[in-house]
Amino acid sequence: MSRPSLWAPKVASLIQGGNSAAALAQIKVAPSVKDLQDLRKQLAQAQLLAKHPAIDQATADQIVALSAPRLHRSP
């Protein structure tokens, strides 16, 4: 049985603490779509997505980027 990821609560606490730059850096290297969705859910409950439009846009963009199939690269 796997443990729940602690990534989303940690990034949410960065945003609540006012360190948006560090949160944006963490969002860009997010481990999975599920973690990003968990983060968006936590931020929506705390009503922080409306206060931080850059965070809202970054999480939405990363969900799209991680959901898309990988492009094939020729050798």
CNS distance restraints for C-alpha pairs under 8 A (distance, minus, plus):
assign (resid   5 and name CA) (resid  35 and name CA) 7.28 0.50 0.50
assign (resid   6 and name CA) (resid  10 and name CA) 6.41 0.50 0.50
assign (resid   7 and name CA) (resid  11 and name CA) 6.27 0.50 0.50
assign (resid   7 and name CA) (resid  35 and name CA) 6.83 0.50 0.50
assign (resid   8 and name CA) (resid  12 and name CA) 6.03 0.50 0.50
assign (resid   8 and name CA) (resid  35 and name CA) 5.88 0.50 0.50
assign (resid   8 and name CA) (resid  36 and name CA) 7.00 0.50 0.50
assign (resid   8 and name CA) (resid  38 and name CA) 6.15 0.50 0.50
assign (resid   8 and name CA) (resid  39 and name CA) 4.71 0.50 0.50
assign (resid   8 and name CA) (resid  42 and name CA) 7.90 0.50 0.50
assign (resid   9 and name CA) (resid  13 and name CA) 6.12 0.50 0.50
assign (resid   9 and name CA) (resid  39 and name CA) 7.02 0.50 0.50
assign (resid   9 and name CA) (resid  42 and name CA) 7.74 0.50 0.50
assign (resid  10 and name CA) (resid  14 and name CA) 6.44 0.50 0.50
assign (resid  11 and name CA) (resid  15 and name CA) 6.45 0.50 0.50
assign (resid  11 and name CA) (resid  23 and name CA) 5.61 0.50 0.50
assign (resid  11 and name CA) (resid  26 and name CA) 7.09 0.50 0.50
assign (resid  11 and name CA) (resid  27 and name CA) 7.92 0.50 0.50
assign (resid  11 and name CA) (resid  39 and name CA) 7.46 0.50 0.50
assign (resid  12 and name CA) (resid  16 and name CA) 6.18 0.50 0.50
assign (resid  12 and name CA) (resid  23 and name CA) 7.76 0.50 0.50
assign (resid  12 and name CA) (resid  39 and name CA) 6.57 0.50 0.50
assign (resid  12 and name CA) (resid  42 and name CA) 7.15 0.50 0.50
assign (resid  12 and name CA) (resid  43 and name CA) 6.70 0.50 0.50
assign (resid  13 and name CA) (resid  17 and name CA) 5.94 0.50 0.50
assign (resid  14 and name CA) (resid  18 and name CA) 6.40 0.50 0.50
assign (resid  14 and name CA) (resid  19 and name CA) 5.31 0.50 0.50
assign (resid  14 and name CA) (resid  20 and name CA) 6.79 0.50 0.50
assign (resid  14 and name CA) (resid  22 and name CA) 7.10 0.50 0.50
assign (resid  14 and name CA) (resid  23 and name CA) 5.88 0.50 0.50
assign (resid  15 and name CA) (resid  19 and name CA) 5.50 0.50 0.50
assign (resid  15 and name CA) (resid  20 and name CA) 5.32 0.50 0.50
assign (resid  15 and name CA) (resid  23 and name CA) 6.17 0.50 0.50
assign (resid  16 and name CA) (resid  48 and name CA) 7.88 0.50 0.50
assign (resid  19 and name CA) (resid  23 and name CA) 6.47 0.50 0.50
assign (resid  20 and name CA) (resid  24 and name CA) 6.02 0.50 0.50
assign (resid  20 and name CA) (resid  55 and name CA) 7.55 0.50 0.50
assign (resid  21 and name CA) (resid  25 and name CA) 6.33 0.50 0.50
assign (resid  22 and name CA) (resid  26 and name CA) 6.30 0.50 0.50
assign (resid  23 and name CA) (resid  27 and name CA) 6.11 0.50 0.50
assign (resid  23 and name CA) (resid  55 and name CA) 7.87 0.50 0.50
assign (resid  24 and name CA) (resid  28 and name CA) 6.30 0.50 0.50
assign (resid  24 and name CA) (resid  55 and name CA) 6.54 0.50 0.50
assign (resid  24 and name CA) (resid  58 and name CA) 7.07 0.50 0.50
assign (resid  25 and name CA) (resid  29 and name CA) 6.85 0.50 0.50
assign (resid  26 and name CA) (resid  30 and name CA) 6.10 0.50 0.50
assign (resid  27 and name CA) (resid  36 and name CA) 7.60 0.50 0.50
assign (resid  27 and name CA) (resid  58 and name CA) 7.02 0.50 0.50
assign (resid  27 and name CA) (resid  59 and name CA) 6.51 0.50 0.50
assign (resid  27 and name CA) (resid  62 and name CA) 7.33 0.50 0.50
assign (resid  28 and name CA) (resid  58 and name CA) 7.57 0.50 0.50
assign (resid  28 and name CA) (resid  62 and name CA) 6.76 0.50 0.50
assign (resid  30 and name CA) (resid  35 and name CA) 7.18 0.50 0.50
assign (resid  30 and name CA) (resid  36 and name CA) 6.88 0.50 0.50
assign (resid  30 and name CA) (resid  62 and name CA) 7.83 0.50 0.50
assign (resid  31 and name CA) (resid  35 and name CA) 6.78 0.50 0.50
assign (resid  32 and name CA) (resid  36 and name CA) 6.57 0.50 0.50
assign (resid  32 and name CA) (resid  66 and name CA) 7.08 0.50 0.50
assign (resid  33 and name CA) (resid  37 and name CA) 6.13 0.50 0.50
assign (resid  33 and name CA) (resid  62 and name CA) 7.85 0.50 0.50
assign (resid  33 and name CA) (resid  63 and name CA) 5.52 0.50 0.50
assign (resid  33 and name CA) (resid  66 and name CA) 6.23 0.50 0.50
assign (resid  33 and name CA) (resid  67 and name CA) 6.89 0.50 0.50
assign (resid  34 and name CA) (resid  38 and name CA) 6.11 0.50 0.50
assign (resid  35 and name CA) (resid  39 and name CA) 6.18 0.50 0.50
assign (resid  36 and name CA) (resid  40 and name CA) 6.20 0.50 0.50
assign (resid  36 and name CA) (resid  59 and name CA) 6.40 0.50 0.50
assign (resid  36 and name CA) (resid  62 and name CA) 7.78 0.50 0.50
assign (resid  36 and name CA) (resid  63 and name CA) 6.63 0.50 0.50
assign (resid  37 and name CA) (resid  41 and name CA) 6.14 0.50 0.50
assign (resid  37 and name CA) (resid  63 and name CA) 7.67 0.50 0.50
assign (resid  38 and name CA) (resid  42 and name CA) 6.25 0.50 0.50
assign (resid  39 and name CA) (resid  43 and name CA) 6.12 0.50 0.50
assign (resid  40 and name CA) (resid  44 and name CA) 5.95 0.50 0.50
assign (resid  40 and name CA) (resid  49 and name CA) 7.64 0.50 0.50
assign (resid  40 and name CA) (resid  56 and name CA) 7.75 0.50 0.50
assign (resid  40 and name CA) (resid  59 and name CA) 7.21 0.50 0.50
assign (resid  41 and name CA) (resid  45 and name CA) 6.26 0.50 0.50
assign (resid  42 and name CA) (resid  46 and name CA) 6.32 0.50 0.50
assign (resid  43 and name CA) (resid  47 and name CA) 5.91 0.50 0.50
assign (resid  43 and name CA) (resid  48 and name CA) 5.09 0.50 0.50
assign (resid  43 and name CA) (resid  49 and name CA) 5.75 0.50 0.50
assign (resid  44 and name CA) (resid  48 and name CA) 6.12 0.50 0.50
assign (resid  44 and name CA) (resid  49 and name CA) 5.82 0.50 0.50
assign (resid  47 and name CA) (resid  51 and name CA) 7.34 0.50 0.50
assign (resid  48 and name CA) (resid  52 and name CA) 6.16 0.50 0.50
assign (resid  49 and name CA) (resid  53 and name CA) 6.23 0.50 0.50
assign (resid  49 and name CA) (resid  55 and name CA) 6.86 0.50 0.50
assign (resid  49 and name CA) (resid  56 and name CA) 5.43 0.50 0.50
assign (resid  50 and name CA) (resid  56 and name CA) 7.66 0.50 0.50
assign (resid  52 and name CA) (resid  56 and name CA) 6.45 0.50 0.50
assign (resid  53 and name CA) (resid  57 and name CA) 6.12 0.50 0.50
assign (resid  54 and name CA) (resid  58 and name CA) 6.01 0.50 0.50
assign (resid  55 and name CA) (resid  59 and name CA) 6.07 0.50 0.50
assign (resid  56 and name CA) (resid  60 and name CA) 6.26 0.50 0.50
assign (resid  57 and name CA) (resid  61 and name CA) 6.05 0.50 0.50
assign (resid  58 and name CA) (resid  62 and name CA) 6.11 0.50 0.50
assign (resid  59 and name CA) (resid  63 and name CA) 6.16 0.50 0.50
assign (resid  60 and name CA) (resid  64 and name CA) 6.44 0.50 0.50
assign (resid  61 and name CA) (resid  65 and name CA) 6.14 0.50 0.50
assign (resid  62 and name CA) (resid  66 and name CA) 5.93 0.50 0.50
assign (resid  63 and name CA) (resid  67 and name CA) 5.94 0.50 0.50
assign (resid  64 and name CA) (resid  68 and name CA) 6.14 0.50 0.50
